[in-house]
């Protein structure tokens, strides 16, 4: 027994194989062999059928019946040519890719643990597998969802070690926090239309303005403090957009004059905000 313990400790220290033992990479065979011939059209069809048009919840039981289609879409993403893209092309593609992969995560868990798994478990219960494991090959890159979001879209140097400068979005856009969805109730709502490069710039602004005027994301507390999503807390620096104070930038998006004033007064002082507890329950559309 002592020898076995020492061998395991040595494996962890020298190779990291202990983690890999528990989290094997997903193989191509897990996605089947039928690659989508037009992934954008197929994805658009799924969004129209299974994503609520206003609140962004997802009919996962219905989508589960078409898991093979989502498999084929994700398989098609493996070989997308990303060369020569501008920022709008990168943003549209990688936001779509993230949301597709996250939906696939949910369906994969339903397939392996039972369709009712999320009646007792939350999205965060699968944090390591969903967000930290490099289980997807997208546009030729082997990625975890953290590497996709934090590295490619947000340019966080912690996640860019295997990426090249041309892979990264050149300017950090705070509005991406209204577009990239982690499939939980407190995540931004998923659109039921695909993100496209020629419209993504304005639609990102519109999407973030919409969530900032949703009381579940931003409202005025009875104490007079702005009460905002935990996303603002986690990515606070992202909202110092173009040198503005956080409260000034957020306030420019809200229609309620009192909330606007409270946000502007809070500025960059986190102590002047109240952050909502994050709801990690699945963003399930119960039909």
ABEGO torsion letter per residue (X at the ends): XAAAAAAAAAAAAAAGAAAAAABBBBBAAAAEABBBABAAAAAAAAAAAABBAAAGBBBAAAAAAAAAAAAAAAAAAAABBABGBBAAAAAAAAAAAAAAAAAAAAAAAAAAAEAAAAAABBAAAAAAAAAABBABBBGGBBBBAAAAAAAAAAGBAAAAAABBAAABBABBBAAAAAABBAGBAABBBBBABBBBAAAAAAAAAAAAAAAAABAAABBBBAAGBBBBBAAAAAAAAAABBGGBBAAAAAAAABABAAAAAAAAAAEABAAABBBBBBBABBBBBBX
